[in-house]
Amino acid sequence: MKLLRRSCKQVAALLLAREDRDLPWADRCALRLHLLACDACPRFERQLLHMRNAMRQWRNYTTAEDAESTD
Amino acid sequence: MPTFAQQVADLRGYLLKYARLQLRNETWAEDAVSEVMLAALAKPQAFARRSQLKTWLVGILKHKVVDALRLQGREIASAGLAADETEDPLEHIVFQADGHFAELPADWGNPEQEIQQRQFFDILEACTQHLPAAQARLFLMREWLELDSEEICKTLDLTPTNLYVQLHRARGRLRECLDLNWYGKASAA
């Protein structure tokens, strides 16, 4: 179990890394265990989900006809 | 009714805004947008009104921006993307020495909610604009041009490790900026 123990800082780094690549099995397990036991990290995870959705909507917005056409 | 050429010309400023945001170089951005205009005006029949003119032009712009990044890849890679082993100073603000969060991350509300306010996108673009140029380019290659990591590494001759470090920092800074300038203000209101 000790091998799976991670600090919030390490978990935040894993959550950020997960946005761009697949995590190794051990990291995924450590992440899941930590998120079950921590108050702060699930909030950080939700913030990243917010950002992911915001970027998707922004991509659509940049081509939307009602977006601002002038600087 | 404005002519096709006039409609295309009217969108030049809009295209330039996103070319600048992605390329972070005035000359490259101007060149990319000029090429979009030339391509559009050379083959107006290619715009078959299947989509909006803006959508069509942004699609062309994304291809021209990727071309510019490929062309300038060596210069981009040598400017600010060298392997950086130092820790991001932002981490000392967000985390305590023992690895715990310095402050409980704020509740940003329901992440599935559609964003209704255009001001949010203005803030998002401003936050992206404030990222260091090297980080911003890579982040937007992922998020706006939707290139995969392998393609970005190939285009800019980067190692995956180096790319992931820069993307990690870009996302961390963007989160902090949005927290300060949008979500924090919304919860304080």
HADDOCK unambig.tbl for C-alpha pairs under 7 A between the chains (distance, minus, plus):
assign (segid A and resid 7 and name CA) (segid B and resid 99 and name CA) 5.39 0.50 0.50
assign (segid A and resid 7 and name CA) (segid B and resid 100 and name CA) 6.58 0.50 0.50
assign (segid A and resid 8 and name CA) (segid B and resid 99 and name CA) 5.69 0.50 0.50
assign (segid A and resid 8 and name CA) (segid B and resid 100 and name CA) 5.19 0.50 0.50
assign (segid A and resid 8 and name CA) (segid B and resid 101 and name CA) 6.54 0.50 0.50
assign (segid A and resid 9 and name CA) (segid B and resid 95 and name CA) 6.54 0.50 0.50
assign (segid A and resid 9 and name CA) (segid B and resid 99 and name CA) 4.92 0.50 0.50
assign (segid A and resid 9 and name CA) (segid B and resid 100 and name CA) 6.29 0.50 0.50
assign (segid A and resid 16 and name CA) (segid B and resid 168 and name CA) 5.81 0.50 0.50
assign (segid A and resid 17 and name CA) (segid B and resid 168 and name CA) 6.39 0.50 0.50
assign (segid A and resid 40 and name CA) (segid B and resid 104 and name CA) 5.42 0.50 0.50
assign (segid A and resid 40 and name CA) (segid B and resid 105 and name CA) 6.13 0.50 0.50
assign (segid A and resid 43 and name CA) (segid B and resid 105 and name CA) 5.83 0.50 0.50
assign (segid A and resid 43 and name CA) (segid B and resid 106 and name CA) 6.99 0.50 0.50
assign (segid A and resid 43 and name CA) (segid B and resid 107 and name CA) 6.48 0.50 0.50
assign (segid A and resid 44 and name CA) (segid B and resid 105 and name CA) 5.87 0.50 0.50
assign (segid A and resid 46 and name CA) (segid B and resid 111 and name CA) 6.67 0.50 0.50
assign (segid A and resid 47 and name CA) (segid B and resid 108 and name CA) 6.46 0.50 0.50
assign (segid A and resid 49 and name CA) (segid B and resid 111 and name CA) 6.07 0.50 0.50
assign (segid A and resid 50 and name CA) (segid B and resid 111 and name CA) 4.44 0.50 0.50
assign (segid A and resid 55 and name CA) (segid B and resid 143 and name CA) 6.70 0.50 0.50
assign (segid A and resid 58 and name CA) (segid B and resid 121 and name CA) 6.50 0.50 0.50
assign (segid A and resid 59 and name CA) (segid B and resid 144 and name CA) 6.08 0.50 0.50
assign (segid A and resid 63 and name CA) (segid B and resid 54 and name CA) 6.01 0.50 0.50
assign (segid A and resid 63 and name CA) (segid B and resid 55 and name CA) 4.66 0.50 0.50
assign (segid A and resid 63 and name CA) (segid B and resid 58 and name CA) 6.47 0.50 0.50
assign (segid A and resid 64 and name CA) (segid B and resid 55 and name CA) 6.86 0.50 0.50
assign (segid A and resid 65 and name CA) (segid B and resid 52 and name CA) 6.92 0.50 0.50
assign (segid A and resid 65 and name CA) (segid B and resid 54 and name CA) 6.60 0.50 0.50
assign (segid A and resid 69 and name CA) (segid B and resid 11 and name CA) 6.14 0.50 0.50
assign (segid A and resid 69 and name CA) (segid B and resid 14 and name CA) 5.03 0.50 0.50
assign (segid A and resid 70 and name CA) (segid B and resid 13 and name CA) 5.56 0.50 0.50
assign (segid A and resid 70 and name CA) (segid B and resid 14 and name CA) 5.45 0.50 0.50
assign (segid A and resid 71 and name CA) (segid B and resid 13 and name CA) 6.00 0.50 0.50
assign (segid A and resid 71 and name CA) (segid B and resid 14 and name CA) 6.45 0.50 0.50
